[in-house]
Amino acid sequence: MQIMSMLSTLVAYAQTHASRLQRDEGLETVEYALIAALIAVVAIGVIELLGQGVTATFQSILDAINGTATP
């Protein structure tokens, strides 16, 4: 009788923790997705900010090579 009680307690404990582990994995997936989205937003912002300056720099180099640069 006591063995059955211990087994049922063990099974209940395992079920409780197994479902909690599944929920934690789901949360980790959401967290990774949020981090990836944040990195993408920051990367797009940096590219937008630096893109205009880089374009201007390359254009001035190209103008200098072609001899059409304005002083």
N, C-alpha and C positions, 0 to 999 in steps of 0.2 A: 504494500500500500504506500509506504513512504517513498519507494523507488518511483512509482508512477507519479507521485506529487512532484518529485524532483525533476523527472523528465518533462512534465508539463510546464514547470517553471522554466526549465532550460529552453524549451521550444518557444515559449512566450518571449523570453529574453532575446533569443536569436531573431525572432520575427520583428521585434521592436527595433533592434539595432540594424537589421538588414534593410528595413524600410527607411531608416534614418540615413544610412549610407547611400541609398539610391537618391534620396532627396539632396544630400550634400553634393553628389556628383552633378546633379542637375544645376545646382547653384554655381558650381565651379564653371560649368559650360557658359552660363549666363555672364558670369564675371569675366571670363576670357573674351566673350563676344563684346562686352562693354569696353574692355581695355583695347581690343583691336579697333573698335569704332573710334575711340578717343585718339589713338595713334594715327588713324587715317585722317581725322579732322585736323589734327595738328600738322601732319605732313602736307595736307592740301593748303593750309594757311601759310606755312613756311614757303612752299613753292610759289604761291601767289605773291607773297611779299618780295621774295628774292627774284622771281621770274622777270619782273620789269627791269630791275637793275642789271641782271645778267644779259638780257636782250640788248639793253643800251650799251653795255660794255662790248659785246660781240659786234654790234653795229659800228661802234667807233673803231674797232680793230679792222673790220672789213673796209670801212671808209679810208683808213690809213693805208691799207694795202693797195686799194684801188686808186689812191691819190686824190680822193674827193673829200678828204677830211676838212672840216672847218675849224680854224684855230680858236 
